Amino acid sequence: MNDNNTDKQTFLYQLLIDRRYRIARHVLLLIAVAATSLNQNIYTFGVKAGLLGNQIYWAGFCTLLSYIIVGYLHLFLLVPKLLMKKKYAAYIACSLTSVVLIILLRYLQEYWIFTSSGIPPIRNSYFNIVSILDSLSDLMLNMICMTGISMTVLLKHWMIENRRVSQLERKQIQSEVDNLKEQVNPSLLFNTLNRTAVLSKSEPQKAADMVLRLSQLLRYQLYDGARDKVLLNSEMTFLSNYLALEKFYSDTFDYQIISGNELNGVLIPPLLLVPIIQYALKRVVNQVGRPSLLLQTGHEGQQINISCRFDDSTEDNPKELDGVKTRLELLYPDNYTLSITQDKHSATCTITLKLNTHD
């Protein structure tokens, strides 16, 4: 698993959080503020806008400047210093104060422009019911605009935090998976080396074969075990070498591996089946006679089945397979089954995986 999927987000997602689009975000904010201030001036001066000459442009510039100042005051001061620190009462009070100041500034500007130009003002009074309702409407509209700026900042922080948490979760899961992949029993290495030392003089060819298989096993564990996925056939070859080494050390059981050619190209997580083989061997070595072990793979539609059947008549609580279940849950959530069945003479551990669902 890697973080590539984290970077493959929608353009809107990137626009909100990526530093490359920081200028674009500010340009969009300025466009929105300019549109709002223009609408305010058109509504304020109405049909008399043509009589005011250049003063209408100064009025528009002052309105735009006031909105920019208050907007960036929210963006860089009120939101990070108050809202993000859960000082809600102080944030609401400061927001209301800034919006009221904008409205008062606009009324002063309107009064000054009409008075200095000698044009009768649109309003007869600033204290009648119509003006008061208009002021309340302006207050609500401006509060919605400022709240929109705040919500955008909160959304950006939430998305950044969510991405950070997701990356930490992925790293934690990857760490757990890496730990689970290192479950190859180290006693096999020591037993093999000890057995090789004993056989090096009496049966040198057998000792050489053991060393060769051990080198193949270690190479697979060191290199292929570090991958996210490996070929199922490679995993089966690794298990064949593993069982051969166990048989070299303790020739008290027989084994057989059956893997069909129809599964060529199928990928699975590396070292997934080692704990199952270790569990089966632990059960097999305690049997009388000459028990056998059968590892078999097959497929049904979009599912692959991997089963390990071994001679054993005793019932057991396989806690050794908890790690396999944990790893399957991490890599194939809701896309796997792990079952253990028991009869009078044998036990079977079966894993079913849905193809193309390994993250």
Legacy VTK file of the C-alpha trace (Angstrom):
# vtk DataFile Version 3.0
C-alpha trace
ASCII
DATASET POLYDATA
POINTS 359 float
0.000 0.000 0.000
1.239 3.467 -0.691
0.094 7.042 -0.597
-0.432 7.433 -4.336
-4.175 7.143 -3.965
-4.145 10.030 -1.521
-2.796 12.351 -4.208
-5.362 11.319 -6.817
-8.097 13.687 -5.646
-10.600 15.824 -7.481
-9.645 19.247 -8.791
-11.889 20.900 -6.190
-10.037 19.053 -3.438
-6.679 20.191 -4.814
-7.968 23.736 -5.284
-8.893 23.973 -1.621
-5.724 22.587 -0.019
-2.853 22.539 -2.524
-0.313 25.354 -2.135
0.019 25.530 -5.921
-3.481 27.003 -6.104
-3.051 29.515 -3.303
-3.066 32.500 -5.686
-6.092 31.081 -7.511
-7.962 30.807 -4.213
-7.287 34.447 -3.391
-8.277 35.560 -6.904
-11.593 33.726 -6.570
-12.147 35.329 -3.170
-11.448 38.801 -4.578
-13.823 38.176 -7.484
-16.569 37.143 -5.073
-15.923 40.208 -2.872
-15.903 42.510 -5.914
-19.199 41.076 -7.149
-20.766 41.581 -3.714
-19.547 45.172 -3.404
-20.713 45.970 -6.954
-24.151 44.613 -6.159
-24.262 46.749 -3.007
-23.428 49.924 -4.955
-25.958 49.231 -7.678
-28.625 48.660 -5.054
-27.597 51.755 -3.032
-27.360 54.356 -5.787
-29.822 52.828 -8.234
-31.022 55.137 -11.006
-28.986 58.053 -9.658
-25.676 56.287 -10.337
-25.333 58.093 -13.688
-25.618 61.510 -12.020
-22.706 60.948 -9.653
-19.931 60.844 -12.270
-16.544 59.666 -11.048
-17.758 59.601 -7.462
-19.546 56.341 -8.154
-16.157 54.713 -8.897
-14.660 56.034 -5.659
-17.686 54.710 -3.832
-17.235 51.296 -5.435
-13.534 51.261 -4.599
-14.193 52.184 -0.941
-16.853 49.496 -0.641
-14.565 46.916 -2.227
-11.687 47.925 0.047
-13.838 47.647 3.158
-15.019 44.166 2.155
-11.439 43.073 1.416
-10.216 44.332 4.799
-13.015 42.627 6.713
-12.786 39.449 4.602
-9.060 39.026 5.208
-9.568 39.981 8.861
-11.801 36.903 9.091
-9.455 34.803 7.006
-6.217 35.454 8.880
-7.288 36.600 12.346
-10.818 35.764 13.474
-10.984 32.224 12.096
-7.528 30.942 13.199
-7.380 32.900 16.479
-10.989 32.523 17.619
-13.065 30.055 15.632
-10.374 27.372 15.317
-9.686 27.652 19.041
-13.414 27.246 19.840
-13.849 30.789 21.134
-17.267 30.954 19.542
-18.736 33.856 21.534
-15.733 36.079 20.784
-15.823 35.083 17.120
-19.530 35.905 16.757
-19.098 39.218 18.575
-16.127 40.246 16.398
-17.906 39.135 13.233
-21.017 41.137 14.082
-18.901 44.159 14.941
-17.004 43.998 11.634
-20.229 43.656 9.625
-21.909 46.523 11.503
-18.863 48.696 10.775
-19.156 47.865 7.055
-22.809 48.910 7.051
-22.110 52.130 8.967
-19.222 52.960 6.621
-21.477 52.419 3.613
-24.173 54.690 5.072
-21.600 57.410 5.818
-20.204 57.066 2.321
-23.684 57.245 0.812
-24.584 60.312 2.858
-21.325 62.079 1.988
-21.594 61.384 -1.752
-25.165 62.658 -2.070
-24.459 65.689 0.134
-21.237 66.718 -1.657
-22.746 66.290 -5.117
-25.940 68.186 -4.318
-28.121 65.293 -5.479
-31.124 64.447 -3.270
-30.457 61.164 -1.435
-32.530 58.102 -2.103
-33.366 57.652 1.576
-35.493 60.215 3.368
-34.190 58.966 6.711
-31.800 56.357 8.061
-33.982 55.675 11.087
-37.364 54.806 9.606
-38.721 51.281 9.449
-37.648 50.752 5.820
-34.039 51.731 6.507
-33.938 49.615 9.652
-35.251 46.549 7.774
-32.774 47.262 4.973
-29.958 47.416 7.534
-31.034 44.099 9.053
-31.120 42.572 5.576
-27.605 43.903 4.892
-26.471 42.546 8.240
-27.744 39.052 7.468
-26.342 39.099 3.921
-22.904 40.203 5.069
-22.885 37.704 7.930
-23.677 34.933 5.440
-20.787 36.094 3.233
-18.347 36.191 6.140
-19.601 32.862 7.420
-19.006 31.448 3.937
-15.383 32.579 4.136
-15.059 30.970 7.561
-16.644 27.717 6.410
-14.248 27.548 3.464
-11.282 27.877 5.818
-12.750 25.276 8.175
-13.341 22.921 5.239
-9.745 23.381 4.112
-8.396 22.625 7.611
-10.711 19.631 7.938
-9.595 18.208 4.593
-5.903 18.692 5.459
-6.397 17.059 8.853
-8.411 14.242 7.306
-5.658 13.604 4.760
-3.028 13.637 7.517
-5.031 11.156 9.590
-5.551 8.947 6.527
-1.828 8.957 5.809
-1.053 8.075 9.436
-3.612 5.246 9.325
-2.104 3.928 6.102
1.383 4.052 7.580
0.172 2.284 10.707
-1.553 -0.394 8.648
1.560 -0.794 6.484
3.670 -1.135 9.636
1.302 -3.800 10.980
1.378 -5.633 7.670
5.181 -5.486 7.568
5.331 -6.921 11.074
2.923 -9.676 10.123
5.015 -10.517 7.057
8.001 -11.247 9.298
6.377 -14.264 10.928
8.603 -16.908 9.337
9.753 -19.073 12.209
13.466 -18.292 12.897
13.872 -21.759 14.409
13.723 -23.161 10.871
16.944 -21.318 10.032
18.770 -22.582 13.100
17.506 -26.141 12.674
18.488 -26.169 9.004
21.987 -24.866 9.694
22.509 -27.383 12.493
21.241 -30.218 10.335
23.448 -29.074 7.449
26.510 -29.092 9.695
25.740 -32.681 10.721
25.138 -33.859 7.149
28.050 -31.999 5.567
30.388 -34.952 6.172
28.090 -37.962 5.980
25.714 -36.766 3.205
27.285 -33.764 1.475
24.832 -33.800 -1.463
21.846 -33.633 0.857
23.504 -30.858 2.860
24.153 -28.902 -0.354
20.495 -29.309 -1.362
19.397 -28.007 2.018
21.673 -24.962 1.744
20.377 -24.250 -1.772
16.745 -24.388 -0.687
17.514 -22.275 2.352
19.157 -19.610 0.174
16.099 -19.558 -2.103
13.817 -19.265 0.903
15.810 -16.398 2.427
16.090 -14.599 -0.925
12.322 -14.727 -1.328
11.728 -13.531 2.214
14.199 -10.637 1.933
13.313 -9.360 -1.540
9.876 -10.572 -2.602
8.630 -10.324 0.985
9.190 -6.560 0.829
6.755 -6.181 -2.088
3.059 -5.405 -1.827
2.129 -8.320 -4.088
3.793 -11.417 -5.485
2.744 -14.109 -7.920
0.803 -16.931 -6.326
3.115 -19.401 -8.084
6.138 -17.730 -6.446
4.480 -18.031 -3.061
3.794 -21.723 -3.677
7.444 -22.275 -4.686
8.535 -20.584 -1.477
6.240 -22.862 0.543
7.589 -25.880 -1.318
11.135 -24.955 -0.256
9.886 -24.285 3.261
8.257 -27.714 3.559
11.262 -29.406 1.969
13.554 -27.914 4.610
11.197 -29.003 7.373
11.154 -32.491 5.886
14.969 -32.519 5.662
15.153 -31.751 9.355
12.351 -34.040 10.503
11.353 -36.680 7.950
8.205 -37.752 9.791
5.511 -36.496 7.401
4.644 -36.299 3.705
3.391 -33.299 1.809
1.947 -32.463 -1.584
1.368 -29.116 -3.295
-1.215 -28.803 -6.094
-1.432 -25.486 -7.936
-3.244 -25.226 -11.268
-1.868 -23.361 -14.262
-5.126 -21.414 -14.524
-3.894 -19.242 -11.647
-0.792 -18.032 -13.488
-0.542 -14.264 -13.077
-2.651 -14.136 -9.907
-1.145 -11.841 -7.275
-1.408 -12.180 -3.508
0.362 -10.564 -0.531
3.750 -12.212 0.139
4.225 -14.666 3.011
0.477 -14.755 3.608
0.310 -18.541 3.941
3.386 -19.121 6.118
1.504 -19.002 9.461
-0.985 -21.571 8.115
1.824 -23.939 7.116
3.513 -23.428 10.475
0.244 -24.186 12.271
-0.317 -27.309 10.151
3.223 -28.564 10.794
2.796 -28.006 14.511
-0.316 -30.202 14.443
1.198 -32.805 12.113
4.373 -33.513 14.084
2.309 -34.585 17.099
0.539 -37.353 15.154
1.424 -41.027 15.263
2.233 -42.886 12.064
3.154 -40.849 9.000
0.718 -37.955 8.600
0.353 -36.034 5.370
-0.209 -32.427 4.400
-1.908 -31.185 1.209
-1.680 -27.571 0.025
-3.988 -26.834 -2.894
-5.126 -23.794 -4.883
-8.086 -23.326 -7.175
-10.546 -20.718 -8.353
-14.276 -20.195 -8.773
-15.209 -17.225 -10.935
-13.597 -14.137 -9.405
-12.492 -15.974 -6.271
-9.372 -17.988 -5.494
-9.400 -20.737 -2.897
-6.289 -21.777 -0.992
-6.691 -24.773 1.297
-4.314 -26.617 3.576
-5.487 -30.069 4.635
-3.479 -32.067 7.186
-3.957 -35.249 9.193
-5.051 -34.425 12.703
-7.902 -35.764 14.792
-7.573 -33.425 17.767
-9.600 -30.246 18.088
-7.678 -27.057 18.693
-8.234 -23.329 19.101
-5.913 -21.935 16.415
-4.752 -18.674 17.983
-1.697 -18.898 15.737
-3.948 -17.858 12.831
-5.080 -14.609 14.450
-2.245 -12.833 12.651
-3.425 -14.196 9.295
-6.944 -12.999 10.002
-5.668 -9.569 11.008
-3.616 -9.257 7.836
-6.508 -10.385 5.657
-8.757 -7.850 7.356
-6.237 -5.103 6.613
-5.661 -6.071 2.992
-9.013 -7.575 1.957
-11.684 -5.902 4.104
-15.025 -7.674 3.476
-13.461 -9.528 0.537
-12.157 -12.711 2.157
-13.149 -15.710 4.236
-10.960 -17.760 6.570
-12.413 -21.036 7.776
-11.148 -24.098 9.650
-13.038 -27.373 9.466
-12.360 -30.516 11.481
-13.421 -34.149 10.987
-12.374 -37.436 12.621
-9.063 -37.732 10.814
-8.045 -34.355 9.419
-8.379 -30.597 9.585
-8.624 -28.134 6.719
-7.814 -24.447 6.747
-9.253 -22.565 3.745
-8.761 -18.981 2.583
-11.032 -17.494 -0.074
-10.018 -14.204 -1.683
-11.814 -12.013 -4.192
-9.521 -11.126 -7.070
-8.475 -7.507 -7.681
-9.452 -6.388 -4.185
-6.032 -6.257 -2.549
-5.249 -2.601 -1.664
LINES 1 360
359 0 1 2 3 4 5 6 7 8 9 10 11 12 13 14 15 16 17 18 19 20 21 22 23 24 25 26 27 28 29 30 31 32 33 34 35 36 37 38 39 40 41 42 43 44 45 46 47 48 49 50 51 52 53 54 55 56 57 58 59 60 61 62 63 64 65 66 67 68 69 70 71 72 73 74 75 76 77 78 79 80 81 82 83 84 85 86 87 88 89 90 91 92 93 94 95 96 97 98 99 100 101 102 103 104 105 106 107 108 109 110 111 112 113 114 115 116 117 118 119 120 121 122 123 124 125 126 127 128 129 130 131 132 133 134 135 136 137 138 139 140 141 142 143 144 145 146 147 148 149 150 151 152 153 154 155 156 157 158 159 160 161 162 163 164 165 166 167 168 169 170 171 172 173 174 175 176 177 178 179 180 181 182 183 184 185 186 187 188 189 190 191 192 193 194 195 196 197 198 199 200 201 202 203 204 205 206 207 208 209 210 211 212 213 214 215 216 217 218 219 220 221 222 223 224 225 226 227 228 229 230 231 232 233 234 235 236 237 238 239 240 241 242 243 244 245 246 247 248 249 250 251 252 253 254 255 256 257 258 259 260 261 262 263 264 265 266 267 268 269 270 271 272 273 274 275 276 277 278 279 280 281 282 283 284 285 286 287 288 289 290 291 292 293 294 295 296 297 298 299 300 301 302 303 304 305 306 307 308 309 310 311 312 313 314 315 316 317 318 319 320 321 322 323 324 325 326 327 328 329 330 331 332 333 334 335 336 337 338 339 340 341 342 343 344 345 346 347 348 349 350 351 352 353 354 355 356 357 358
